[in-house]
Amino acid sequence: MHSGDAMRRLFPLGSYVLLLFFLTGIWVAISPFAMTTQPSGAHWIPSTINNVVVGAILIAVSLLSILGYMTFELRDIMREAREKQLKQELAEQQATALAANQ
């Protein structure tokens, strides 16, 4: 397996969608302050609290999803590499055993 194939498997199209959710979460969390709907120096109004909580949830869920997907895909890539290595070692052992018997 080439490194490019592994990278494509680690970052499929779904990961980019989750990255967009992450960026959306950041925007939702900071939008009350960037758009100045939250009065400066005042206690947070209910809409600001809602935006920050929803943004934090989007950020957390998207990050956990990205990390979870990458963890499981990396595990699969490592398992495939280990199996390939074991097959090569077995083939080498069989070749040396055949050479020793002749």
Secondary structure as the mmCIF struct_conf table of DSSP 4:
data_model
#
loop_
_struct_conf.conf_type_id
_struct_conf.id
_struct_conf.beg_label_comp_id
_struct_conf.beg_label_asym_id
_struct_conf.beg_label_seq_id
_struct_conf.end_label_comp_id
_struct_conf.end_label_asym_id
_struct_conf.end_label_seq_id
HELX_RH_AL_P HELX_RH_AL_P1 SER A 3 LEU A 10
BEND BEND1 PHE A 11 PHE A 11
HELX_RH_AL_P HELX_RH_AL_P2 LEU A 13 ALA A 34
TURN_TY1_P TURN_TY1_P1 MET A 35 THR A 36
BEND BEND2 GLN A 38 GLN A 38
HELX_LH_PP_P HELX_LH_PP_P1 PRO A 39 PRO A 39
TURN_TY1_P TURN_TY1_P2 SER A 40 GLY A 41
BEND BEND3 ALA A 42 ALA A 42
HELX_LH_PP_P HELX_LH_PP_P2 HIS A 43 ILE A 45
HELX_RH_AL_P HELX_RH_AL_P3 PRO A 46 ASN A 101
#
